[in-house]
Amino acid sequence: MTIEQLGNIGEFIAAIATLITLIYLAVQIRQNTRAVRAASHHAVTDSFNHINSIIGTDPSAARIYRLGLAGLENLTQDEQFSFAFLMLGYMRIFETLFYQRDIGAAEEQLYHSEHNSLRWAFKYPGTRDWWSNNEISFSPEFRAHIEEVIKSIQSAH
């Protein structure tokens, strides 16, 4: 066997090894993507569950949330402050989910189910009033998205 033939065999083996490495990396990336999406899903649902737990176990928070949805005028100044932080917490989670969807880290199914909750919240005047008073708290992209949600709700009525 000549040195040239040995070189060709070496190149062939190197090409096979490279192909095997690329296949291995593709599998690892796919598994990593699934893990990231699962972690993202858990973090978002855990965050929503935390706020829901506060409202569900604290009668004062439940009252503030219920009355605040109906309209900010139903709340005292201190209650409006509490409602504002409940809504800020919710909307930050929605914004996170919106961002994760844009970068491909969120599952579409989770996004759509939570988006239905978002639409539900903006059917209430208190949510819309709160939103209009929080212009600097969110990214321009998320603000534009919410404005479209509000328009679609208003045009449906």
Secondary structure by P-SEA (a helix, b strand, c coil): ccaaaaaaaaaaaaaaaaaaaaaaaaaaaaaaaaaaaaaaaaaaaaaaaaaaaaaaccaaaaaaaaaaaaccccccaaaaaaaaaaaaaaaaaaaaaaaaaaaccccaaaaaaaaaaaaaaaccaaaaaaaaaccccccaaaaaaaaaaaaaaaaac
